[in-house]
Amino acid sequence: MPDDARDRIDDFRDSADVDAQILEQLKNAGPSEGLDNTGSVKVDLDTEGKLAGIRVDPDWNRSLRGTELSSAVLEAYQQAATKRLEGWGEQIERAEADPPRPRPRPGMSDTVAGQLFERFEQTGATIDDTRAMNKLLDMLDELEGAMDQASADADSMATTEVTGRSSSGHVTATVSGTGDPVGLDFDTRWLERAHAFNIGREATEALEQARRRLAERTEESPPFARLSALAALAENPSDLADYLGIENTPPPGSPR
C-alpha cells in the first residue's frame, strides 16, 4: 500500500477515534433533573439519560389538581432532558477547544482481522479467494439492506406509541417510538388517597414498562435482529472464518 494512502487511512482512524471518545463522553454526560413550574414534581435522569425516578412533593395537591399532575410530570421530564442536551452542548464546546488525543490502536492480535490471520497461519487453512470475497460482498450487501430496512422501520416506529402500566395498575404511561413520555393516566380515586412517594414510584414503573415493551418490539424487528446477528458474526473470528469458507485443513502436499 502506498505510504500516502496508509497515512490517509491512519488519519481517518485517528479522527474516528477522537469522535468516538467525544460520543462516549456525551453518553455519560452526568445525571440531570427537572421540575415542573410549581416545583411539585421532580424527574431524575441518570448518566445515560434513562429515567432514574419521579419524586412528587407531599403537598403537590396544594398547587396542582389531580388532572394536572400528568402534565406536571411531563413538564419536569422535558426540563431534565433539556438540561441534558445543554450539557452535551457544553461538552462539545470543550472538546472542540481541547480535543482528546487519539488512543493507541490495538495490536494486530487484538483485532478480529489479526485473530483471523492467526487462525489461518496456525491451522494451515486453505482459502478460496474468489469465494471469500464473494461471501464478504454478500455480507456487506446484506448489512446495507438490513440497515436501510432498519432505518425505515425506525422512521415508522417513531410515529407509534406504546403503553405500560404500574405493578398495581394505578398508573398507565404512554411513550413515543423514540422512548419519550407523551402521556400519563392516573387512577383518580387512588390518586386522592395515595402517598406522594407511591405516586412517583408507580409513575416510574409505568414508564419503565412502556419502554421495555418498546425495546422488545424493536429487538424483534427482523432487520434489527439481522443487524445483531451480522454484528455478532463480524466479532467472532471462528464464525467469520467459517462464513468466508476458510477450511481448517492444510493444502495438499503441506507437512502435517
SETITOR-83585 format. One record per residue (C-alpha): residue number from 1; residue in three letters; x, y, z. Coordinates in nm, 3 decimals, always signed. Layout:
! residues N
NODE  tivo  kolnu        x        y        z
NODE   NUM    ALA        X        Y        Z
...
***
This chain:
! residues 256
NODE  tivo  kolnu        x        y        z
NODE     1    MET   +0.000   +0.000   +0.000
NODE     2    PRO   +0.146   +0.344   -0.092
NODE     3    ASP   +0.265   +0.549   +0.205
NODE     4    ASP   +0.028   +0.839   +0.128
NODE     5    ALA   -0.272   +0.605   +0.123
NODE     6    ARG   -0.160   +0.446   +0.452
NODE     7    ASP   -0.123   +0.792   +0.604
NODE     8    ARG   -0.474   +0.889   +0.495
NODE     9    ILE   -0.614   +0.570   +0.648
NODE    10    ASP   -0.426   +0.635   +0.973
NODE    11    ASP   -0.556   +0.995   +0.982
NODE    12    PHE   -0.911   +0.869   +0.926
NODE    13    ARG   -0.876   +0.614   +1.209
NODE    14    ASP   -0.742   +0.879   +1.446
NODE    15    SER   -1.020   +1.122   +1.358
NODE    16    ALA   -1.283   +0.849   +1.401
NODE    17    ASP   -1.136   +0.758   +1.742
NODE    18    VAL   -1.149   +1.121   +1.860
NODE    19    ASP   -1.514   +1.142   +1.752
NODE    20    ALA   -1.586   +0.812   +1.929
NODE    21    GLN   -1.432   +0.943   +2.252
NODE    22    ILE   -1.649   +1.255   +2.236
NODE    23    LEU   -1.960   +1.041   +2.182
NODE    24    GLU   -1.864   +0.824   +2.480
NODE    25    GLN   -1.837   +1.137   +2.692
NODE    26    LEU   -2.179   +1.255   +2.575
NODE    27    LYS   -2.335   +0.920   +2.665
NODE    28    ASN   -2.216   +0.973   +3.021
NODE    29    ALA   -2.284   +1.343   +3.050
NODE    30    GLY   -2.390   +1.307   +3.412
NODE    31    PRO   -2.731   +1.296   +3.578
NODE    32    SER   -2.986   +1.571   +3.531
NODE    33    GLU   -3.308   +1.672   +3.696
NODE    34    GLY   -3.610   +1.878   +3.605
NODE    35    LEU   -3.900   +2.045   +3.785
NODE    36    ASP   -4.247   +2.145   +3.678
NODE    37    ASN   -4.334   +2.515   +3.707
NODE    38    THR   -4.487   +2.469   +4.053
NODE    39    GLY   -4.193   +2.274   +4.191
NODE    40    SER   -4.428   +1.991   +4.287
NODE    41    VAL   -4.271   +1.723   +4.065
NODE    42    LYS   -3.905   +1.641   +4.015
NODE    43    VAL   -3.779   +1.399   +3.749
NODE    44    ASP   -3.429   +1.249   +3.769
NODE    45    LEU   -3.237   +1.113   +3.470
NODE    46    ASP   -2.923   +0.902   +3.520
NODE    47    THR   -2.585   +0.944   +3.349
NODE    48    GLU   -2.716   +0.759   +3.041
NODE    49    GLY   -3.028   +0.973   +3.017
NODE    50    LYS   -3.256   +0.697   +3.146
NODE    51    LEU   -3.536   +0.769   +3.391
NODE    52    ALA   -3.397   +0.725   +3.743
NODE    53    GLY   -3.703   +0.834   +3.937
NODE    54    ILE   -4.001   +1.063   +3.979
NODE    55    ARG   -4.047   +1.247   +4.306
NODE    56    VAL   -4.377   +1.409   +4.396
NODE    57    ASP   -4.395   +1.667   +4.674
NODE    58    PRO   -4.623   +1.560   +4.963
NODE    59    ASP   -4.815   +1.888   +4.926
NODE    60    TRP   -4.846   +1.865   +4.548
NODE    61    ASN   -5.226   +1.894   +4.560
NODE    62    ARG   -5.198   +2.246   +4.703
NODE    63    SER   -5.054   +2.362   +4.371
NODE    64    LEU   -5.199   +2.113   +4.124
NODE    65    ARG   -5.532   +1.950   +4.056
NODE    66    GLY   -5.532   +1.576   +4.002
NODE    67    THR   -5.597   +1.628   +3.633
NODE    68    GLU   -5.284   +1.847   +3.609
NODE    69    LEU   -5.039   +1.601   +3.763
NODE    70    SER   -4.974   +1.418   +3.439
NODE    71    SER   -4.877   +1.738   +3.260
NODE    72    ALA   -4.655   +1.836   +3.554
NODE    73    VAL   -4.462   +1.509   +3.529
NODE    74    LEU   -4.415   +1.551   +3.153
NODE    75    GLU   -4.301   +1.911   +3.204
NODE    76    ALA   -4.045   +1.805   +3.465
NODE    77    TYR   -3.919   +1.529   +3.237
NODE    78    GLN   -3.882   +1.771   +2.947
NODE    79    GLN   -3.683   +2.013   +3.161
NODE    80    ALA   -3.448   +1.733   +3.272
NODE    81    ALA   -3.398   +1.624   +2.910
NODE    82    THR   -3.333   +1.984   +2.803
NODE    83    LYS   -3.070   +2.025   +3.074
NODE    84    ARG   -2.902   +1.710   +2.948
NODE    85    LEU   -2.892   +1.848   +2.594
NODE    86    GLU   -2.747   +2.173   +2.722
NODE    87    GLY   -2.478   +1.970   +2.900
NODE    88    TRP   -2.399   +1.799   +2.569
NODE    89    GLY   -2.353   +2.139   +2.404
NODE    90    GLU   -2.110   +2.246   +2.675
NODE    91    GLN   -1.912   +1.923   +2.643
NODE    92    ILE   -1.890   +1.957   +2.265
NODE    93    GLU   -1.760   +2.313   +2.303
NODE    94    ARG   -1.493   +2.195   +2.547
NODE    95    ALA   -1.399   +1.906   +2.317
NODE    96    GLU   -1.362   +2.140   +2.021
NODE    97    ALA   -1.141   +2.373   +2.224
NODE    98    ASP   -0.931   +2.087   +2.366
NODE    99    PRO   -0.998   +1.767   +2.167
NODE   100    PRO   -0.896   +1.433   +2.319
NODE   101    ARG   -0.590   +1.262   +2.179
NODE   102    PRO   -0.631   +0.954   +1.961
NODE   103    ARG   -0.593   +0.637   +2.164
NODE   104    PRO   -0.322   +0.386   +2.068
NODE   105    ARG   -0.456   +0.147   +1.808
NODE   106    PRO   -0.493   -0.213   +1.928
NODE   107    GLY   -0.224   -0.461   +1.833
NODE   108    MET   -0.293   -0.683   +1.536
NODE   109    SER   -0.353   -0.984   +1.762
NODE   110    ASP   -0.629   -0.793   +1.943
NODE   111    THR   -0.834   -0.732   +1.629
NODE   112    VAL   -1.073   -0.969   +1.454
NODE   113    ALA   -0.864   -0.945   +1.137
NODE   114    GLY   -0.548   -1.032   +1.331
NODE   115    GLN   -0.712   -1.330   +1.501
NODE   116    LEU   -0.846   -1.446   +1.165
NODE   117    PHE   -0.497   -1.431   +1.014
NODE   118    GLU   -0.353   -1.611   +1.319
NODE   119    ARG   -0.608   -1.889   +1.277
NODE   120    PHE   -0.516   -1.913   +0.908
NODE   121    GLU   -0.144   -1.950   +0.988
NODE   122    GLN   -0.177   -2.188   +1.282
NODE   123    THR   -0.411   -2.434   +1.113
NODE   124    GLY   -0.254   -2.424   +0.768
NODE   125    ALA   -0.603   -2.338   +0.643
NODE   126    THR   -0.689   -2.310   +0.278
NODE   127    ILE   -0.895   -2.031   +0.133
NODE   128    ASP   -1.069   -1.977   -0.196
NODE   129    ASP   -1.004   -1.608   -0.262
NODE   130    THR   -1.296   -1.566   -0.500
NODE   131    ARG   -1.541   -1.742   -0.274
NODE   132    ALA   -1.426   -1.549   +0.033
NODE   133    MET   -1.452   -1.217   -0.150
NODE   134    ASN   -1.799   -1.302   -0.281
NODE   135    LYS   -1.913   -1.404   +0.068
NODE   136    LEU   -1.774   -1.080   +0.210
NODE   137    LEU   -1.954   -0.878   -0.057
NODE   138    ASP   -2.274   -1.073   +0.016
NODE   139    MET   -2.232   -0.988   +0.383
NODE   140    LEU   -2.187   -0.619   +0.305
NODE   141    ASP   -2.492   -0.621   +0.074
NODE   142    GLU   -2.699   -0.787   +0.344
NODE   143    LEU   -2.571   -0.538   +0.601
NODE   144    GLU   -2.663   -0.245   +0.379
NODE   145    GLY   -3.008   -0.389   +0.312
NODE   146    ALA   -3.070   -0.454   +0.682
NODE   147    MET   -2.958   -0.101   +0.770
NODE   148    ASP   -3.190   +0.051   +0.510
NODE   149    GLN   -3.484   -0.154   +0.636
NODE   150    ALA   -3.398   -0.081   +1.000
NODE   151    SER   -3.389   +0.290   +0.919
NODE   152    ALA   -3.730   +0.267   +0.752
NODE   153    ASP   -3.867   +0.071   +1.048
NODE   154    ALA   -3.724   +0.329   +1.288
NODE   155    ASP   -3.897   +0.610   +1.099
NODE   156    SER   -4.222   +0.415   +1.114
NODE   157    MET   -4.172   +0.332   +1.481
NODE   158    ALA   -4.119   +0.699   +1.565
NODE   159    THR   -4.485   +0.766   +1.486
NODE   160    THR   -4.614   +0.482   +1.705
NODE   161    GLU   -4.696   +0.487   +2.075
NODE   162    VAL   -4.651   +0.212   +2.334
NODE   163    THR   -4.818   +0.189   +2.674
NODE   164    GLY   -4.719   +0.037   +3.006
NODE   165    ARG   -4.880   +0.000   +3.348
NODE   166    SER   -4.751   +0.015   +3.703
NODE   167    SER   -4.742   -0.308   +3.903
NODE   168    SER   -5.061   -0.217   +4.090
NODE   169    GLY   -5.232   -0.084   +3.779
NODE   170    HIS   -5.294   +0.263   +3.918
NODE   171    VAL   -5.089   +0.441   +3.651
NODE   172    THR   -5.077   +0.394   +3.275
NODE   173    ALA   -4.794   +0.554   +3.078
NODE   174    THR   -4.753   +0.615   +2.706
NODE   175    VAL   -4.418   +0.665   +2.532
NODE   176    SER   -4.345   +0.762   +2.174
NODE   177    GLY   -4.142   +0.548   +1.936
NODE   178    THR   -3.832   +0.739   +2.049
NODE   179    GLY   -3.897   +0.644   +2.412
NODE   180    ASP   -4.008   +0.987   +2.531
NODE   181    PRO   -4.308   +1.005   +2.767
NODE   182    VAL   -4.614   +1.154   +2.597
NODE   183    GLY   -4.889   +1.068   +2.844
NODE   184    LEU   -4.972   +0.953   +3.197
NODE   185    ASP   -5.311   +0.840   +3.317
NODE   186    PHE   -5.367   +0.818   +3.694
NODE   187    ASP   -5.648   +0.631   +3.867
NODE   188    THR   -5.827   +0.936   +4.008
NODE   189    ARG   -5.977   +0.756   +4.309
NODE   190    TRP   -5.640   +0.611   +4.404
NODE   191    LEU   -5.470   +0.947   +4.346
NODE   192    GLU   -5.690   +1.116   +4.604
NODE   193    ARG   -5.559   +0.896   +4.886
NODE   194    ALA   -5.217   +0.784   +4.755
NODE   195    HIS   -4.895   +0.883   +4.929
NODE   196    ALA   -4.672   +1.111   +4.722
NODE   197    PHE   -4.389   +0.855   +4.726
NODE   198    ASN   -4.617   +0.588   +4.579
NODE   199    ILE   -4.742   +0.825   +4.310
NODE   200    GLY   -4.385   +0.883   +4.191
NODE   201    ARG   -4.295   +0.515   +4.221
NODE   202    GLU   -4.591   +0.389   +4.019
NODE   203    ALA   -4.547   +0.657   +3.753
NODE   204    THR   -4.185   +0.544   +3.717
NODE   205    GLU   -4.291   +0.178   +3.697
NODE   206    ALA   -4.545   +0.250   +3.425
NODE   207    LEU   -4.294   +0.444   +3.214
NODE   208    GLU   -4.029   +0.175   +3.255
NODE   209    GLN   -4.269   -0.097   +3.142
NODE   210    ALA   -4.370   +0.108   +2.838
NODE   211    ARG   -4.005   +0.150   +2.743
NODE   212    ARG   -3.933   -0.221   +2.791
NODE   213    ARG   -4.220   -0.304   +2.557
NODE   214    LEU   -4.085   -0.057   +2.304
NODE   215    ALA   -3.737   -0.213   +2.327
NODE   216    GLU   -3.879   -0.563   +2.286
NODE   217    ARG   -4.074   -0.458   +1.980
NODE   218    THR   -3.759   -0.305   +1.827
NODE   219    GLU   -3.542   -0.610   +1.904
NODE   220    GLU   -3.799   -0.843   +1.748
NODE   221    SER   -3.799   -0.644   +1.422
NODE   222    PRO   -3.640   -0.866   +1.150
NODE   223    PRO   -3.390   -0.604   +1.023
NODE   224    PHE   -3.273   -0.519   +1.375
NODE   225    ALA   -3.239   -0.890   +1.457
NODE   226    ARG   -3.036   -0.942   +1.138
NODE   227    LEU   -2.810   -0.648   +1.220
NODE   228    SER   -2.742   -0.802   +1.561
NODE   229    ALA   -2.660   -1.137   +1.400
NODE   230    LEU   -2.423   -0.977   +1.147
NODE   231    ALA   -2.252   -0.776   +1.421
NODE   232    ALA   -2.200   -1.093   +1.627
NODE   233    LEU   -2.060   -1.270   +1.320
NODE   234    ALA   -1.814   -0.988   +1.248
NODE   235    GLU   -1.686   -1.001   +1.606
NODE   236    ASN   -1.625   -1.377   +1.617
NODE   237    PRO   -1.312   -1.486   +1.425
NODE   238    SER   -1.411   -1.855   +1.425
NODE   239    ASP   -1.762   -1.797   +1.290
NODE   240    LEU   -1.635   -1.540   +1.042
NODE   241    ALA   -1.375   -1.788   +0.911
NODE   242    ASP   -1.645   -2.049   +0.859
NODE   243    TYR   -1.867   -1.794   +0.684
NODE   244    LEU   -1.585   -1.691   +0.448
NODE   245    GLY   -1.505   -2.053   +0.368
NODE   246    ILE   -1.165   -2.081   +0.535
NODE   247    GLU   -1.109   -2.453   +0.576
NODE   248    ASN   -0.923   -2.588   +0.877
NODE   249    THR   -0.733   -2.838   +0.666
NODE   250    PRO   -0.382   -2.789   +0.526
NODE   251    PRO   -0.343   -2.766   +0.148
NODE   252    PRO   -0.237   -3.083   -0.040
NODE   253    GLY   +0.133   -3.167   -0.003
NODE   254    SER   +0.186   -2.948   +0.302
NODE   255    PRO   +0.351   -3.101   +0.612
NODE   256    ARG   +0.114   -3.227   +0.881
***
